[in-house]
Amino acid sequence: MGQGLSCRVQDDHILFSAVQLGDLETVTNVLTKNPDLINKTSVDDRHSALHIAAANGRIQIVSMLLDDYSVDPDSLNRHKQTPLMLAAMHGKISCVEKLIEAGANILMFDSLNGRTCLHYAAFYGHADILQTILSAARTSHIAASCGVCRGFSRFVNIRDGKGATPLHLAARQQSPDCVHILLDSGALVCASTGGYSFPGSTPLHVAARGGSIECIRELLAWGANRHQRDASGRNPYTVALKHKNIVCAALLNPSAAEPLVWPAPLKFINELNQDAKALLERALMEANREREKTILKDIGHSVPSLSHSDSEGVDDTSSEASETELCCICFDQVCTIEVQDCGHQMCAQCTLALCCHNKPSASTAPLCPFCRSTIARLVALEVKSTNHELNPKLWHSRKARNCSEGSCSVKGLTAVPSVEKVKSRGSGRISVDNGCIDKP
């Protein structure tokens, strides 16, 4: 009897070691010899073979266990963690996709921290896994349980055992990509924690503590409140100072200039083309970087230029474009955004400023500044560069096409720095509601 128990223990060890190393042949032979081992778990953490395979990214073994042996994708270890949670922790995207395809429950909580797979993906900074889980949530029973919008919104803002949302965890761990994905998916930018970090902390508080300028920049652009206080009465500025994050403190200083915020009216546009959205986000970040340069000048710090990933997919050819492509509002930037169905065109900076000057509580989509029709859809234009000489006739015809169909209501466009140049050009005049702006 003792010898039989020793053999079974040895078989368990061989199976788990083979799974960890990704030795598919050995795993197959061991399970063929003793199929009962499929239900065995490790002694310490009670990990099943599926847990070990998912945590180590052994996608072939994960697929075999799920497809050939019908292993429960929601099996639990000692801390009630599922294989999906472990795959999300360790960044194993292929295993995450396979487990979700097999029906793994993305709403399960563990007993260690009261967290879901979404919390762990955000905490460990795995943006691709975060996006995969959120995509699954949009099409699963989560969305259908309380209505698509309401159910998904609840999932994005789900709290762990200490009251932290995935956005709190991503901000604390200095993961700007995860912060951006969560905000873009509807995460509440001013949500307060329970016991996590310090009671009453917002994502901006925990980002200030961690010292991530990129996370702070994202949160401010989505409307994070610099004046909101935690349970002890501290605002994010005070938290940044306490943890000696001087640059972050300068940006969070309540007396500093207000940053531009992703405009609320854009949320009411029925369809926002992804390319157009990327252009608008870039324009917003560039405008806020100019603000940051002014703020940080006094403390001897500079704002780094946009990284390659920030500018990827954006064709910045304004210096090479002909005058026939210039925006007829600012006469400075290339037209990159088109309003459908009226067809009028503007640059991203002017489109952004058109929405930024509206009240934050606006409940309707903004109006086209040329024809006054409601903007229902924005799309990105393909910018074509050219090296030919300027053609005044073509430039004037382009200006006339955009401006002749209605008054150009562009009050408040000075929210974007590049648009301020409109006021200092030439002697011509274009009517703007009750005022005027200059044209070249």
N, C-alpha and C positions, 0 to 999 in steps of 0.2 A: 504493500500500500504506500509506504514511504517513497519507494522507488518510482511509483506511478505519479505521485504528486510532484516529485522532482522533475520528471520528464515534462509534465504539463507546464511547470514554471519555466523550464528551459525553452519550450516551444513558444511561450508568450514572449520571452525575451528575444528570441530569433525573429518573430513576427514584427515586433515593434521596432527593432533595430533595422530590419529590412525596409520597413515603411519609411523610417526616418531618412535612410540613405537613398530611397527611391529605387530599390532593387525589386523590380516588378516580377522577375522570374522567381525569386525566392519567396515573395509574398504569395504568388500563385501556387507554388508547390506546397507551402505550409498550410494554406487554407484548403487545398485539395485533400491533403492528408488528414486534416482535422478541421472541418467546417465550423465546429463549435467555437473556435478561437475568434470568430468574427464578433462575438459578443463580449469578449474579454476586455478589461480595462487595466491601465497601469496601476500599480499599488499606491503611489503617492498622490497623484492628482486625478486618478480615475479617468485618464485620457483613453479614448477608444482609438482604434487604428485610423478612423476617419479624422479624428482630432489631430493626430500626429501628422497625417498626410497633408491636411489642409494648412497646418501651421508651417510646414516645410515646403509648401508649394509643389507637392508631388501630384501633379494634375492627372497623370495616367492612373495612379493608384486611386485617387479620389474618384475618377470616372468608373473604374472597375468596381469599387465598393458600392457606388450608388447604382450603377446599371446592372451589374451581374449578381450582386448579393443583396440588393434592395436595403442597404443600411439606412437607418433613420437619419436624415440630414440634420435633425434637431436634437440629436443625442447630447446629453449633458455630462460635463465633468464634475469634479468636486465643488467647483464654484458656480455651477449651473451655467457654464459658458458653452456655447454651441461651436461646432467647427467653423461656422461662418464668422463668429466673433474672432476666433484665433486667426483665420485667414485675413480678416480686416486689420488686425493688430500688426501682422507681419508683412502686410503689403503684397499678398499673393493674389493678384487680380484675376488670373485664370481660374483659380480655385473658387474665388468669390462668385464669378460668373456661373460656374458649373453648379455650385450649391444653390444659388438662386434659381437657376433653371430647373433643378431637381425639387424645388418647392420649399427651400429653407425659409423659416419664418424670420423676417427682418425686425419683428416687433418684440422679440424675446429679450428679457432683462437678466443679467447675471446677479449673483448674490454678493459679489465682492464689492462692486461700486454702484450697483443698480443701473448699469449701462447697457445700451444696445450696440449692435454692430455699427450703427451710424456714429455713435459717440466715439467708438474706438478708431474708426477711420479718420475722424476729425482730430482726435487727440494725437495720433501718430503721424498726422500730416500726409495721408495718402489720398491725394486729390482725385486720382483716377477711380479709386474704389469708392470714394464718397459720391462721385458722380454716378457710378454704376448702381449704388444702393438707392440713390434718389430717383434715378430713372425707373428702377423696379417699383419704387413706391408709387409712382404716378400711374402705373398700370395694374397694380395689385389690388387686393381686397381692402387695403388701407384707404385708398382713394375712394372706393365704393362704399365703405362703411358709414361715412358721415357726409357723403357728397364729395366730389372730386377735389374742389378747392379747400373745403374745410378739413377733410381728412388728411390731405397732403400737408397742409399748413401745420396741423397738429404734430405730424410726424417730424417735420423739419425742426420744430421748436420743442421736441420732446425733452424732458428733464431727467437727469440721472438721480441717484440716491441722495445727492447733496444739493439738488436744485440747479445744476448747471446744464445749459443747453449745449448742443454740439458747437455752436458759435463761440460760447465761452471757452470751450476746450481748444478750439482751433486758434483763437486769439491768444490764449495763454501760452500755447506751444509755438507761437511765432510762425504760423503757417498762413501767409497771405493768400495763397491759391485756394486753400480750403475756406478761408474767410469769404473770399469773393464768390465761390460757388454757393455757399450757404446763403449769403445775402441775396444773390441773384435768384435763389429758390424760395425766398420769402421768409428767411430767418428774421426774428425781431431784433433790431439793432440795439434797442434800449432795454431788453429783458434783464431783470434782476435775479441774482442767485439767492439760494437759501443758505446752505452752510458751506458752499464751495468758495475758496479764496477767502473773502470776507463777506458776511451777509449784506445783501443789497448791492453787490457789485454788478456792474454792467460789463459787456464785452470790452468796452473802452477802458474800464478800470483795470481789467486783467491784462489787456494789451499794454497799458501804461506800466504795469508792474513788470511784465516780461521785457519791455524795451524794444518792441518791434515797430519801427517807423512805418514799414510797409503795411502792417495790419492796422495801425492807427490811421494811415492815409485812406485805406479802404473803408474803415468804419465811419470816418468823418464824411467821406464822399457819399455815404448812404444815409446820412442824417443823424449820426450818433451825437448825443447831447453832452457837450463839454461841461455843462453846469450841473448835471445830475450827480447827486451825492449818495454814498452808500450808507449803511446803518450807523456808521460812526461819524457821519457828516463830512467825509472826505470826497472831493471831486477827483476826476482822473489826473488833473494837474498836480494835486497834492500827492497822489500815489506815485506819480513819476518822479517827483522830487525826492520822496522818501527813499526810493530805490536807486537814486542817483542817475536816472536816465534824463540827462539835461536836455538833449535834443528833443526828445519826446515831450518833455515838460514845456519847451518853448512853443511847440505846435499846439499844445493843449491849454496854454495860458488863456483863461477866459477873457483877458483884455486884448488878446491878439485878434487880427482880422479874421472874420468869419470865412470858412472855406466854402467853395461852391458845393452844392449838394445835388446828387442825382435827382433831376426834377420830377416831382410828383405827376405832372400832366402826362409824361411819357408812359406812365403805368396805365393810362386810360386809352392809349392808342391801340386799336384792335389788333393790329399786326405790326410788330417791329422786326424788320428783317435783321438777321443776326449780324450780317456785315455792317449794316447801318448802325446797329447797337454798338459794335466794336469801335466804329469811328467816333461815335458820340462819347463813349467812355474814355477814349484816348484824349479827346478834346477837353473833357472834364479834368482828367488827371494833369494834363499840361497846364491848364489854367491854375490848378491848385499848386503845382510845382513853382509857378511864378510867385504865388503868394508865400510859399515856404522859403524861397530864396530871400525875400524881403525880411521875413521873420528871423531866419537863421543868420543873416548877415552880421547882426550885432554880437552873436556868440561865436563867430569865427568858423562856422560850419557851412559846407556847400551841399546842395542837393544833387545827387548823382543823376546823370542823364538816363533816359528811358533805355531799358535793357533790350537785347535783341528779341526776347520773347514778348515784350510789351509792344514792339513795333511790328511783329510778325504779321503778315497778311495785310498791312496797311501801306498803301502806295502814296508816299509823300513826295509828289512831283510838282509842287506848286511853283518852284523856281524855274521849271522847264516848260510849264504849260503856257499856252498862248492866252491873250487877253479874252479870247472868246469863251474861255472856261472859267473866268473869274466870277465869284459870287457877286450878285448885283446889290447886295446889302452892304458888305464891307469893302468891296473892290480890292480885296487883299488876298483872300484864300481861294483855292480851287473849289468849284462846286462838286461835292462828293455825295450829297444826299438829295434824293428826289421825292417829292410829295405825290403820292398817288391818291386819286385818279386825275388830279388837275395837271400834273406833270411839271410843276414849278420846281426849281432847283436852288439849293443853298449849300454853303459850306457847313461842315460839322459844327464849327464854333458858333455860327449864327443860329443854327438849328437848336443847339444846346441852350444858348442864351435866350432864345425865344421862349423856351420852356422854363428856364431858371427865373425869369422875371415874374412868372405867375406866383400866386400865393401857394404855399405848401399844401394847403387844404383844398386845392382846386379839385373839382369832381368831374370836370369835362376835359376833353382833349383840346389842345391849343388850335388856333386858326392859322391857316396859311396866310402869311403877311402880304401876299400878292393879290389873291382873289377872295380872301376872307372865308373860304370854305373850311369845314372841319377836317383836320388831318386825321385820316383813318388808317393810313399805312405809310411807313417810311422805308425806302429801299436805298441801298448803296449803289452809286454809279461807278462804272469802270472808267477810271481816269486815264486818258491817253496823253502821253507826253508828245511834244512837238518842238522842233527847233526853227520853224520858219519865222520870218519877221512879223511883227504885229500888224494886224489889218484893222485900221480904225473903223471901217465900214461894218465889218463883221462884229466888232466889239459893241458898236452902237446898236446894231440889230439885236444882239443878244440881250443887251440891257433893256431895249424897248419891249422885247417879248416877255420878259419877267415883270416889268413894271407897268405896262400899259393896261393890264386887265383889272387892276384895282389898286387901292392905296396900299402902300407898304407900311403896315403897322409894326414897327420894330422898336417901340419904346422899351427902354431897359436893356437893350442889347449890350450895353457897356459892362454887363456882368462878366463877359469874356474879354480878357485884355486885348486880343488882336482886333476886336471889333471897335475898340476905342479910337483906332486910327481913322475911322469914318469921319470923325468930327474935325480932323485937322487937314483935310485934303481939299485943294482947289477952290473954285468960286461958284461952280454950278450948284443947283438946288434941286432936291427931290422932296416932294410933299410926303410928310409922315404924320398922319392923323392931324393933330393940331400944331405940330412943330415941323421942323425941317432938318435935314442933314445935308452935308456937303457931298458933292461928287467930284471926281477928278476932272 
